[in-house]
Amino acid sequence: MRPLDWLAGILLVIGGLNWGLVAIAEFDLVAWIVGLEFGAVNVASRLIYGVVALAAVYFAVRLPMILTGRQTIATRHELRPAA
């Protein structure tokens, strides 16, 4: 796996744990880290949420390649049957 894959995975775990804390304990770790009350947002918290969301999109695209051991998306040329 690429280093960016690892980073995206770590961010997804952190995001998942944050949502778990919100659901179970009504505690928003991101808000707490940036000094806000539960549910409040500012530029810093939006940046953190945005980075986690980008990691999710990246990982959603990369996951099939990671699971199959492929490193790149197939091109049209690779998808055509041999003549």
C-alpha positions as CSV (number, residue, x, y, z in Angstrom):
1,M,0.0,0.0,0.0
2,R,1.1,3.5,-0.7
3,P,1.8,6.0,2.1
4,L,-1.2,8.0,1.1
5,D,-3.3,4.9,1.4
6,W,-2.1,4.5,5.0
7,L,-2.8,8.1,5.8
8,A,-6.3,7.9,4.4
9,G,-6.9,4.8,6.4
10,I,-5.7,6.4,9.6
11,L,-7.9,9.4,9.0
12,L,-10.9,7.2,8.4
13,V,-10.3,5.4,11.6
14,I,-10.1,8.7,13.5
15,G,-13.3,9.9,11.7
16,G,-15.1,6.7,12.6
17,L,-14.0,6.9,16.2
18,N,-15.2,10.5,16.4
19,W,-18.6,9.5,15.0
20,G,-18.8,6.6,17.5
21,L,-18.1,9.0,20.3
22,V,-20.8,11.3,19.0
23,A,-23.3,8.4,18.9
24,I,-22.4,6.7,22.2
25,A,-21.3,9.6,24.5
26,E,-22.5,12.7,22.7
27,F,-18.8,13.8,22.7
28,D,-17.3,15.5,19.6
29,L,-13.6,14.9,19.7
30,V,-12.9,17.3,16.8
31,A,-14.8,20.1,18.5
32,W,-13.0,19.4,21.8
33,I,-9.6,19.4,20.1
34,V,-10.2,22.9,18.6
35,G,-11.8,24.2,21.8
36,L,-15.5,24.2,20.9
37,E,-18.7,22.9,22.4
38,F,-20.4,19.8,21.0
39,G,-21.8,20.5,17.6
40,A,-20.1,23.9,17.1
41,V,-17.9,24.4,14.1
42,N,-15.2,26.9,13.1
43,V,-12.6,27.1,10.3
44,A,-10.3,24.6,12.0
45,S,-13.0,22.0,12.7
46,R,-14.4,22.3,9.1
47,L,-10.8,21.8,7.8
48,I,-10.5,18.6,9.8
49,Y,-13.9,17.3,8.7
50,G,-13.0,18.2,5.1
51,V,-9.7,16.4,5.2
52,V,-11.4,13.3,6.7
53,A,-14.1,13.5,3.9
54,L,-11.4,13.7,1.2
55,A,-9.7,10.7,2.8
56,A,-13.0,8.8,2.5
57,V,-13.4,9.7,-1.2
58,Y,-9.7,8.8,-1.9
59,F,-10.0,5.5,0.0
60,A,-13.3,4.6,-1.7
61,V,-11.6,4.9,-5.1
62,R,-8.5,3.1,-4.1
63,L,-10.0,0.3,-2.1
64,P,-10.8,-2.0,-5.0
65,M,-7.2,-1.6,-6.3
66,I,-5.8,-2.3,-2.8
67,L,-8.0,-5.4,-2.4
68,T,-7.0,-6.9,-5.8
69,G,-3.4,-5.9,-5.5
70,R,-3.5,-3.6,-8.5
71,Q,-1.8,-0.2,-8.3
72,T,-3.5,1.7,-11.0
73,I,-6.9,2.1,-12.6
74,A,-7.2,0.1,-15.8
75,T,-7.1,2.1,-19.0
76,R,-9.4,1.5,-21.9
77,H,-6.6,-0.2,-23.8
78,E,-6.1,-2.7,-20.9
79,L,-9.9,-3.4,-20.9
80,R,-10.1,-4.3,-24.6
81,P,-10.0,-8.0,-25.4
82,A,-7.0,-9.1,-27.4
83,A,-7.6,-9.3,-31.2
